[in-house]
Amino acid sequence: MAGNGVLDARDRGALLGRLAAERFDVLVIGGGITGSGAALDAASRGLRVALVEARDLASGTSSRSSKLIHGGLRYLEQFDFKLVYEALRERDLLVSKLAPHLVKPVSFLYPLYKKVVERPYVGAGLVIYDAMEGTRRPVPHHRHLSARGALRIAPALSASRLAGGMLYYDAQVDDARHTLTVARTAAAHSAVIATRVSAVALLRSADGTRVTGARVRDEESGREIDVTADAVVVCAGIWTDLVHELAGVQAGYRLRMSKGVHIVVPRDAVDSSTGVIVRTDKSVLFFIPWAEHWIVGTTDTDFSGDRAEPGATEADVGYILAAANKVLARPLTRDDVIAVYAGLRPLVTAIDNNGAKPTTKLSREHVVDVPVPGLASIAGGKFTTYRLMARDVVDAAVADFGRQVPPSVTDQLPLLGADGLAAVQPAAGRLAEDYGVGRAVVEHLLGRYGTLTEEVLGLTRTDPGLARPLADGHPYLRAEVAYAVTHEDALHVEDVLMRRTRLFIESADAGVGAAAEVSAIMGRLLGWNRRKRGAETRRYLDLVKAEQALIVMDADPAADVAPATVLAGGAR
Ligand SMILES: Cc1cc2nc3c(=O)[nH]c(=O)nc-3n(C[C@H](O)[C@H](O)[C@H](O)COP(=O)(O)OP(=O)(O)OC[C@H]3O[C@@H](n4cnc5c(N)ncnc54)[C@H](O)[C@@H]3O)c2cc1C
């Protein structure tokens, strides 16, 4: 249903009908953060937009990141001031205006181990970092700390060698939820958002000179549909080169993949009231607060295997534990690890097509390319700068439309759930009373749905059972499962357990205990019979088993392997 930002999984038939019947200005391939951002950018310029995503929204890299919205302190060391400046401006825009319900400031302690050389060096970097913010300051300024001050806020750090610390601020986000919210906001501007629909071929004009749309396949039924559009925008992340192959063209850049693994440990395994960032031999390691957990990572290794199933290995986990334990007083062990997930970073290098003038416009982190008229693609970049990436690729796509297309307006467009947040937050107590749930539950919902919170709670009016928690010890309500179907286009159990909620990485059983209940709630809405409900539950259990097998296969048989969940970096 277009126009109100509702992605109702029950409307799938009508949605596919629209793909077949309508002619679009822009067809976006890929429903990660870049594609969702491009759909929003184009739709909010008044264009007719469709987006097809082969699996679920954010099922690729966009649910597997470090979940930071940050300038990237380490780019300062590479003197990439423009990049840091742009990213910090995006961070501040998201925190203060576009998505304050989703993007929250987070503090990081940078422990110092070499007092004399390190403090002035890191301090100077942070002065620049802070100075690059705009005049409005949605996150606090950095602070210098003594060793004692650092230990006061992060007692988990080993005191030996600690010479002091710096405390600075960035922001964090639930990457999958943010991606979904961007896609819903695009739908609110009339974009057609179709998940589990893959582009399988690109259509050409009669003379073959222009791309005019794509043949797509509904992965649920196998039905193929030709979608026509004035421009196709490829936002397929690590799969971008495969989409170029569908068009029989070569991009003006080469895609490289780098695997990044994170582990998830319980909050009480690391005694700290702040996130921590430490230098490693190769890069940096973050301890990122994540509700009742810490996300610790990441690795950065070249990857050339099966991009759909990169998997984390024992070596990856061992590397993270070893790096973390260099700074912790009480070492983390494998028994602390409740989940592991891996993602693939899409990295790009520009190439000159056989000596021909490259069509590539290279900006430091992302690359926009128009390899053939009617086809624009983007690769690289980072989550933080998705809005700029979206703007750039849409600009490239509409450049030869032969008519005036308005410029991007997404810097003025709060995402769904953001508008009016200031008036809803104080109402948490009232909402808790009205709906008979705890205040903490309402606050949790406000941090996920913002001003749409009452839509979620409203479902409990007709079905009071939905006010019950989905899984013991976790804040999610059963109503969130129903809402995922009726408003967030969840089609399968894994969509709910892996991305609409994050039980897959937050729960020691990877959400397996909740799978049958999720299937039952979804089934009631989607008309699943008993067999189908059972099959959907099994599908999820099989998925979890397959993921766990990846890490166990690589394990040292003598090692005491934790019941870790492995989330492969490719989409499924
Ligand atoms: C370990 C790790 C940590 C990171 N941490 C951060 C961080 O803290 N902050 C930050 O700013 N950035 C971070 N990043 C980078 C960031 O996550 C990525 O740049 C971003 O998520 C990429 O989004 P995307 O939409 O381009 O790609 P994806 O999210 O991969 O989306 C591409 C989509 O295209 C779909 N697709 C592919 N082929 C087709 C087809 N034929 N038809 C239809 N759909 C198709 C896929 O299913 C997929 O969903 C991190 C990356 C990694 C790997």
The ligand as an ORCA input file, in Angstrom:
! r2SCAN-3c Opt
* xyz 0 1
  C      31.577     -5.698      9.254
  C      31.092     -4.385      8.740
  C      30.986     -3.310      9.601
  C      30.536     -2.086      9.128
  N      30.355     -1.081     10.020
  C      29.902      0.115      9.593
  C      29.644      1.155     10.535
  O      29.764      0.984     11.740
  N      29.225      2.349     10.049
  C      29.062      2.583      8.715
  O      28.726      3.706      8.362
  N      29.231      1.589      7.807
  C      29.640      0.363      8.219
  N      29.811     -0.665      7.329
  C      29.490     -0.437      5.922
  C      27.998     -0.556      5.653
  O      27.417     -1.585      6.403
  C      27.756     -0.811      4.167
  O      28.443      0.156      3.425
  C      26.281     -0.748      3.792
  O      25.492     -1.516      4.660
  C      26.109     -1.242      2.362
  O      24.757     -1.117      2.033
  P      24.252     -1.438      0.576
  O      22.826     -1.111      0.521
  O      25.143     -0.760     -0.404
  O      24.503     -3.002      0.394
  P      23.619     -4.242      0.982
  O      23.101     -3.950      2.325
  O      24.455     -5.438      0.829
  O      22.388     -4.267      0.006
  C      22.441     -4.795     -1.297
  C      21.137     -5.530     -1.524
  O      21.008     -5.855     -2.906
  C      20.265     -7.044     -2.988
  N      20.447     -7.620     -4.310
  C      21.584     -8.144     -4.832
  N      21.355     -8.580     -6.086
  C      20.049     -8.322     -6.364
  C      19.223     -8.567     -7.500
  N      19.687     -9.158     -8.593
  N      17.919     -8.199     -7.428
  C      17.415     -7.595     -6.324
  N      18.178     -7.352     -5.228
  C      19.475     -7.711     -5.247
  C      20.839     -7.886     -1.864
  O      19.955     -8.917     -1.478
  C      21.064     -6.849     -0.778
  O      20.012     -6.790      0.154
  C      30.223     -1.920      7.770
  C      30.333     -3.007      6.895
  C      30.738     -4.235      7.385
  C      30.816     -5.413      6.473
*
